[in-house]
Amino acid sequence: MFQVRIHGRGGQGVVTAAELLSIAAFLEGRHAQAFPTFGSERTGAPVVAFCRIDDRPIRVREPVARPDALIVQDATLLRAVNVFDGLGPDAYVLVNTTRELRDLGAAEAVAALRPERVRTVPATALAREHLGRPVPNAVLLGGFAALTGVVSLESVCAAIRQRFAGRVAEGNVAAAERAYAYVSATTKEAIDA
């Protein structure tokens, strides 16, 4: 079973990201579950959502304590919440930022991880460019597909089109494709280095 924990803030589409990821897995014939946990339901409050993907039915229902992958939709959470809690040395980490993780106070946490499995992507900037809104959730799923290979970009795009329509769907797809290309390129550079 592959377990994903997604951290963000209210209004960034954290819950929708987990749902889209589960739909992408379903489209590939796999089993998946997605669910959120949050405290105060207000814009800007920290939100966590989870997604599990497996080839067999999933019977576990509790929150993901030891994720195989971590998606951070808002880099300010790196200093506010222990997003790296429970992360093993082989985990994948994808953070929405234009800055280096060491500049965000996360150098020590990511030092124990495999460098080729830790990536940043300017998801908010890509969302603004393609949607006109700073909602990074679907964009990050394109980067997640490139980084992990757990789901394909095609399935992520199909899930986006299933959830949204028209300009919103196509803008999210274009941004996810750009994030996929960005993460693919930076991962190749890290492996070649």
URDA-V518871 format. One record per residue. SS is DSSP state (H for helix, E for strand, - for the rest). OMEGA is omega in whole degrees, 0 to 359 (NA if undefined). BURIAL is I if it has 9 or more other ideal C-beta (glycine too) atoms within 8 Angstrom, else O. Layout:
{{SS | OMEGA | BURIAL} {SS | OMEGA | BURIAL}}
This chain:
{{- | 178 | O} {E | 185 | I} {E | 183 | I} {E | 173 | I} {E | 182 | I} {E | 178 | I} {E | 176 | I} {E | 178 | I} {E | 178 | I} {- | 181 | I} {- | 180 | O} {- | 178 | I} {- | 181 | I} {H | 180 | I} {H | 178 | I} {H | 178 | I} {H | 179 | I} {H | 179 | I} {H | 179 | I} {H | 179 | I} {H | 178 | I} {H | 177 | I} {H | 178 | I} {H | 178 | I} {H | 178 | I} {H | 181 | I} {H | 178 | I} {- | 177 | I} {- | 181 | O} {- | 176 | I} {E | 180 | I} {E | 172 | I} {E | 179 | I} {E | 178 | I} {E | 181 | O} {E | 166 | I} {E | 178 | O} {E | 179 | I} {- | 180 | O} {- | 184 | O} {- | 179 | O} {- | 179 | O} {- | 178 | O} {- | 179 | O} {- | 178 | I} {E | 180 | I} {E | 175 | I} {E | 175 | I} {E | 184 | I} {E | 174 | I} {E | 174 | I} {E | 180 | I} {E | 180 | I} {E | 176 | I} {- | 180 | O} {- | 177 | O} {- | 183 | O} {- | 183 | I} {- | 180 | O} {- | 182 | O} {- | 184 | O} {- | 178 | O} {- | 180 | O} {- | 181 | I} {- | 182 | O} {- | 184 | O} {- | 171 | I} {- | 179 | I} {E | 180 | I} {E | 175 | I} {E | 180 | I} {E | 184 | I} {- | 181 | I} {- | 185 | I} {- | 177 | I} {- | 178 | O} {H | 179 | I} {H | 179 | I} {H | 185 | O} {H | 185 | O} {- | 177 | O} {- | 183 | O} {- | 183 | I} {- | 181 | I} {- | 177 | O} {- | 183 | O} {- | 178 | I} {- | 184 | O} {- | 179 | O} {- | 182 | O} {- | 174 | I} {E | 177 | I} {E | 177 | I} {E | 184 | I} {E | 176 | I} {E | 177 | I} {- | 173 | I} {- | 183 | O} {- | 175 | O} {- | 181 | O} {H | 178 | I} {H | 178 | O} {H | 182 | O} {H | 179 | I} {- | 183 | O} {- | 184 | I} {H | 182 | O} {H | 181 | O} {H | 182 | I} {H | 180 | I} {H | 180 | O} {- | 183 | O} {- | 176 | I} {- | 186 | O} {H | 181 | O} {H | 179 | O} {H | 179 | I} {E | 183 | I} {E | 170 | I} {E | 177 | I} {E | 180 | I} {- | 187 | I} {H | 180 | I} {H | 178 | I} {H | 178 | O} {H | 177 | I} {H | 178 | I} {H | 182 | I} {H | 187 | O} {H | 181 | I} {H | 186 | I} {- | 180 | O} {- | 182 | O} {- | 181 | O} {- | 190 | I} {- | 191 | I} {H | 182 | I} {H | 178 | I} {H | 181 | I} {H | 179 | I} {H | 173 | I} {H | 176 | I} {H | 178 | I} {H | 179 | I} {H | 179 | I} {H | 185 | I} {H | 188 | I} {H | 187 | I} {- | 181 | O} {- | 172 | I} {- | 180 | I} {- | 175 | I} {H | 180 | I} {H | 179 | O} {H | 176 | I} {H | 180 | I} {H | 177 | I} {H | 178 | I} {H | 178 | I} {H | 180 | I} {H | 177 | I} {H | 184 | O} {H | 184 | I} {- | 180 | O} {- | 172 | O} {H | 184 | O} {H | 180 | O} {H | 179 | I} {H | 184 | I} {H | 175 | O} {H | 177 | I} {H | 178 | I} {H | 180 | I} {H | 180 | I} {H | 178 | I} {H | 178 | I} {H | 177 | I} {H | 178 | I} {H | 178 | I} {H | 180 | I} {H | 180 | I} {H | 181 | I} {H | 177 | I} {H | 182 | I} {H | 182 | O} {H | 177 | I} {H | 178 | I} {H | 178 | O} {H | 181 | O} {H | 180 | I} {H | 181 | O} {H | 184 | O} {- | NA | O}}
